[in-house]
Amino acid sequence: MLRTWRNRCAFARSRTCGSSKFGKPGAPQPAAWRYTALMKMPQRQINVPPDRFEVVADDAIFSVDLQAALALCIYDAVDEAGALLHLRFIMRGEKPADVTDTTLATELLLLDRCVQSLREAAPAARNLQAKIVAHLPAGAEREGACESVLTLVRHFLADVDIKEISADIASGAPRALQFRPSMGSLQIR
């Protein structure tokens, strides 16, 4: 008798009772299945070349390949706006590199234009935050020049009231990163 009851339950699950239109072939799918395809929108991906910056006011993903370079990821914690600045560490020759005033002035100008463009694109952004990712070139003598650029970036951020959230600085193999300003998420490989 127990065996008969189990078979009836299995049979009942495989057939519909006929009182519903959803169990019939060709019937419309439930609403959750119909609208999920519309909700999945592909993200716009923007590749930022060295010594350039990009600014967005909507949802997008920035991608950068770092090799002896720095990426400054700026975003608003409330709004979807964000920017990514990709700066190369310029090394001249094999001697210990000193960063010249011209190099620092150029980088400072790029920083200023990046922040100004972000504030123009999103005037309502009031809670700007920054994440710094850097790939240092091999050689201890070159780290001094990189440190001076990092110090310049940190002082600039403090001057324009942008809070530094994190800094990930490493040497070795080149690094690839993806930054999504609307979520403030950063993936480093």
QUIWO-V246727 format. One record per residue. N is the residue number from 1. SS is DSSP state (hx for helix, st for strand, lp for the rest). PSI is psi in whole degrees, -180 to 180 (* if undefined). OMEGA is omega in whole degrees, -180 to 180 (none if undefined). Layout:
n = <N:N>
ss = <SS:SS>
psi = <PSI:PSI>
omega = <OMEGA:OMEGA>
//
This chain:
n = <1:2:3:4:5:6:7:8:9:10:11:12:13:14:15:16:17:18:19:20:21:22:23:24:25:26:27:28:29:30:31:32:33:34:35:36:37:38:39:40:41:42:43:44:45:46:47:48:49:50:51:52:53:54:55:56:57:58:59:60:61:62:63:64:65:66:67:68:69:70:71:72:73:74:75:76:77:78:79:80:81:82:83:84:85:86:87:88:89:90:91:92:93:94:95:96:97:98:99:100:101:102:103:104:105:106:107:108:109:110:111:112:113:114:115:116:117:118:119:120:121:122:123:124:125:126:127:128:129:130:131:132:133:134:135:136:137:138:139:140:141:142:143:144:145:146:147:148:149:150:151:152:153:154:155:156:157:158:159:160:161:162:163:164:165:166:167:168:169:170:171:172:173:174:175:176:177:178:179:180:181:182:183:184:185:186:187:188:189>
ss = <lp:hx:hx:hx:hx:hx:hx:hx:hx:hx:hx:hx:hx:hx:lp:lp:lp:lp:lp:lp:lp:lp:lp:lp:lp:lp:lp:lp:lp:lp:hx:hx:hx:hx:hx:hx:hx:hx:hx:lp:lp:lp:lp:st:st:st:st:lp:lp:lp:lp:st:st:st:st:st:lp:lp:lp:st:st:st:st:st:st:st:lp:lp:st:st:st:st:st:st:st:st:lp:lp:lp:lp:lp:st:st:st:st:st:st:st:lp:lp:lp:lp:lp:lp:lp:lp:lp:lp:lp:lp:hx:hx:hx:hx:hx:hx:hx:hx:hx:hx:hx:hx:hx:hx:hx:hx:hx:hx:hx:hx:hx:lp:lp:lp:lp:lp:lp:st:st:st:st:st:st:st:st:st:lp:lp:lp:hx:hx:hx:hx:hx:hx:hx:hx:hx:hx:hx:hx:hx:hx:hx:hx:hx:hx:hx:hx:lp:lp:lp:st:st:st:st:st:st:st:st:st:lp:lp:lp:st:st:st:st:st:st:lp:lp:lp:lp:st:st:st:st:lp>
psi = <-37:-37:-40:-40:-42:-42:-37:-38:-42:-39:-37:-33:-29:-20:149:163:-13:-7:-5:144:-15:-21:-7:149:138:2:153:149:156:156:-37:-32:-28:-33:-10:-31:-33:-28:-22:101:137:141:140:128:130:122:127:115:166:148:36:167:157:144:137:150:-3:-171:123:167:125:141:141:141:116:125:107:51:171:140:125:113:113:135:161:133:-19:-45:170:-3:151:170:155:127:127:109:134:148:117:121:134:114:-176:-11:161:126:131:134:124:164:-35:-43:-46:-37:-39:-44:-37:-38:-42:-43:-47:-44:-38:-50:-39:-43:-38:-42:-30:-37:-32:81:-20:-8:118:-16:65:137:158:146:134:131:131:147:118:139:159:144:126:-32:-23:-18:-27:-43:-39:-39:-37:-36:-43:-40:-42:-45:-45:-41:-38:-45:-41:-37:-34:15:46:123:127:120:-46:159:127:103:125:161:-179:-137:148:153:145:138:154:132:128:101:-33:-28:-13:19:144:124:128:132:*>
omega = <178:180:180:-180:179:180:179:179:179:179:-178:179:-176:179:176:-178:179:-179:-178:179:-177:-179:-176:177:180:180:179:178:176:-174:-178:-179:-177:-171:-178:179:179:-177:180:-179:178:-180:175:-178:-177:177:-177:180:180:179:177:173:176:-180:176:176:179:-177:178:177:175:174:-175:170:-177:172:-174:-175:-180:174:177:-177:-178:-180:176:-177:-178:-177:179:-174:178:180:174:178:-178:-179:174:169:-177:179:179:175:-179:180:174:-172:171:179:-177:178:180:179:180:179:178:179:177:177:177:177:-178:179:179:-179:178:179:178:-180:175:-179:-179:-178:180:-178:-177:-175:-178:179:-177:172:-178:175:-178:171:-178:176:-180:178:-177:-178:-180:-179:178:179:179:179:179:177:178:178:177:-180:-179:178:178:179:179:-179:-178:176:173:-176:176:-178:-178:176:179:-175:-177:174:-179:-178:176:-175:175:179:173:-177:178:-174:-177:180:-176:-176:-178:177:-179:177:none>
//
